[in-house]
């Protein structure tokens, strides 16, 4: 290892990234409602590309850490805006799956980077880490180019009174590509009605509104988002992956660079398990997946803690070996003098990777899905920036205190994370509403009405027109007085019918000054 990496360990770099990502998250929330989701993404990606050479060409530790810090700002912005953007543009029945695809792509990138680092470690001198850092520029450049064809969020456009553009975006991503399509009109009206209601509040675009109670219950929503992010971190999943090379016992595997190898195996298990979420996330509810994930995680951590304590494993300080690729300043001391001790080590390794897989399938994905579904339009970016920022803060804290816990309470560290997982399961069961299959406007009604928030199958009207149609059906009135209500009541797509009212609406927005929302 050369002079650049000799002064920085992987946990130290992780701490720098997470701390700066906290700042990036807060900045993204402040600017997303002012300059747009796409613009924030473009600025963040360009910032990442510009600062990457600081890491690639670093001649000392300070230069490398400076590049990592600035790229951390962009990383924090990505973690707020990308899930937010997908949630605002996705159909309600595919929203979870589309955000899960983003999370799977993220874990695939991490796993690929770990294996590339493992393979590049045989390269001479500093090329072993400069090459992996340089390869990151390829997907980032592709991402920047893709922004030229990705539309802006229609909900953001409606909030900025750009109704014509919002209708055109909805026509592109919904229905048959025409603005007449009933799905386009119904969704447009649902967005517009919700935003008009929000704008009736005097402080509708203020951070102070996040702490309000009824009728919107924004503070409850914020606490749910913060709890989701912080609870996932306190399960220990991220730090166990980060410190996998140090906490997983050495089984004398015949592999080179064991620390990097263990890290690559951990990220691969996490990636493969997150792929399962693509299949099941929109079939099962958010609540059941988070509840069972926390309970199963509790079971795994409990077993890991008991094995570690029974085996009397210790973690001790050690000097950095500047001639190796050791990324930490401490290591596990695992005795395997008897067959039983060796079996304990194997059991710990199996249960540890099972825990990573469980978290990857459940909380690793839903930590990013669930908070995006909780908030109203004008609160979404600000609330997500706070909840995501606190998530990054807890990553920073846990990266710093986990080594101290391991060296002082040893296996008790896993028991602390186990109790946190158990408490999380109780909180989810008691307080978390179900959001699967509901539009973002329907989720608003969950927090504003006394309804069956825990029921996956409960259907809530998207808009006033939809609500009127449901009321007429309940009264047995078969006479539908408005085409929008006709579409809502029939449940059909109505794509083959011509509704002049829709064309008049579009023409009005196209030719006249739009009324203030």
QUINOR-V391024 format. One line per field, one symbol per residue. ss: DSSP state (H for helix, E for strand, C for the rest). phi: phi as a letter, one per 40 degrees, with the letter a starting at -180 (. if undefined). Layout:
ss = ???
phi = ???
//
This chain:
ss = CCHHHHCCCHHHHHHHHHHHHHHHHHHHHHHHHHHCHHHHHHHHHHHHHHHHHHHHCCCCHHHHHHHHHHHHHHHHHHHHHHHHHHHHHCCCCCHHHHHHHHHHHHHHHHHHHHHHHHHHCCCCCCHHHHHHHHHHHHHHHHHHHHCCCCCCCHHHHHHCCCHHHHHHHHHHHCCCCCCCCHHHHHHHHHHHHHHHHHCCCCCCCCHHHHHCCCCCCHHHHHHHHHHHHHHHHHCCHHHHHHCHHHHCCCCCCCCCCHHHHHHHHHHHHHHHHHHHHHHHCCCCCHHHHHHHHHHHHHHHHHHHHHHHHHHCCEEEECCCCCCCCCCCCEEEECCCCCHHHHHHHHHHHHHHHHHHHHHHHCHHHHHHHCHHHCCCHHHHHHHHHHHHHHHHHHHHHHHHHHHHHHHHCCCHHHHHHHHHHHHHHHHHHHHCCCCCCCCHHHHHHHHHCCCCCCCCCCCCCCCHHHHHHHHHHHCCCCCCCCHHHHHHHHCCCCCCCCCHHHHHHHHHHHHCCCCCC
phi = .cccccbacddccccccccccdccccccccbcccbhcccccccccccccccddcccbdbaccccccccccccdccccdccccccccccbccccbdcccccccccccccccccccccccccccccfcccbccdccccccccccccccccbcccccccccccgcccccccccccbbgbgbccddcccccdccccccccccccccbcbbccccbccdccfccccccccccdcccccccgdcccccbdcccccccfccbcfddccccccccccccccccccccbccccccddcccccccccdcccccccccccccfcbbbcacccccbbccbbaacbbcbcbdccccdcccccccccccdcccccbcdccdcccdcccbcdccccccccccccccccccdcccccddccccbbfccdcccccccccccccccccbcccbcgbcccccdcdcbbcbcccccccbbccaccccccccccccgcccccadcccccccgccgccbbbddcccccccccbbccccc
//
